[in-house]
Amino acid sequence: MTPQEFFDWSLHASFIMVMVAVALGFIRLIKGPSLADRVVALDLMTVLIVAFCGLYALLSEVQAFLDVAIVLALIGFLATVAFARFIERKIIRAQDTKLAQSLMDEPPAEEPKP
């Protein structure tokens, strides 16, 4: 087997592995069970799509796909940060709601008599 044949074979095997990983990530995105699992699955799929762009750049020998991969990586990072802040705010809101509810459930303090 020549080095070029081995390179072509490994490139095609990598495409198959990336596509299987994207399918598994999509299943995790659908199944969940929590929002955090879905965010991690979405981040995984973004990284795998960046890998796909890199592999396609090697296969087609077109450098523009590397630029696409860089832009997708930046967008994926920003989306992950935005989702993390969304989850954090949701947790803080839930804690504030529980605190407000517990304050409403307490009987009012007796007013001092003069």
N, C-alpha and C positions, 0 to 999 in steps of 0.2 A: 504494500500500500504506500503510495507516494504521500509526501506531506500535504499536497493540495487535496488529494482525496480524503485524507484524514480530517483536514480542516473543513471541507464541505460536509462530511458525515457528522462531525461534532457540531457544526452550525445548525444542521437540520435537527439533530437530536435536542439541541438547546431550544429551538423553536417549539418542539413538541412538549418539552418539560415546562416551558413558560406558559404555553396554552393550557396545559393540565392544571398548573398552579392558579391561573386566572379563573378557570372553571371552579376549582375548589374554593377560592376566595369569594367568588360570586355566591356559591352555596352558603358560605358563612355569612355573607352580607344579607341574604334572604332569611336564613334561619335565626340569626341573632345569637342568643336570646336577649342580650342587653344592648343598650345603645353603644356602650363602649366596645363590645364585640363588633358591631357594625362599623364603627369608626376605624378600628384596627384593620378590618377586612378591606375597607375602602382605601386605606393607606397602602396596604399590601398590593392591591390591584393597581394603584398608581405606580408603585415601584416596578411592578412586573411589566406594565406598559412602557415605562422608560427602558427597561431591559429589552423589550421587544424592539423598540426604536433603535437601540444600539446594535442589536443583532441584525436588523434589517439594513442598517448603515454598513455593516461589514459585508453582508451578502450583496447588496447593490453597488457598493463602493461609491455612494453618494454622501458627501459630507453634511448636507443639509439636514439629514435625519438626526445627526448629533445635536444640532441646534434645537430641533423639535424636542429631543429627549431632555435637554437642559431646561427648556421652558416648561415642559410637563413636570419635571422634578420640582421646580420652583412653585408652580401652581399647586401641586400636591402637598408641599410643605405648608403653604399658606392655608390650604383647606384643612389640613390636620390641626393646625393651631387654632383656626376659627372654630372647628368642632369641639376642641378641648375647652375653649373659653365658653362655648354654649353649654356644655355639660357642667362646667364649674358654676356658671350662673344659675343653672337649673337646680343644682344641689343647694346653693346658697338661698335661693328663693324658697325651696322646700323647707329649709331649716328656719327661715324667717316666718313662714306660715305656721309651722309647728309651735314656735315661740309665741306668736300672736294668739294662736288658738289656746295655748296653755294659760296665757294671761287672761283671756276672756272666760275660761272655765273657772278660775279662782273666784271665790266669793269676794265681794267688795269689802275693803277694810272698814271697820266701824269708825265713825267719826267721833272724835273726842267731845264729851259734853262739857259745856262751860260751867 
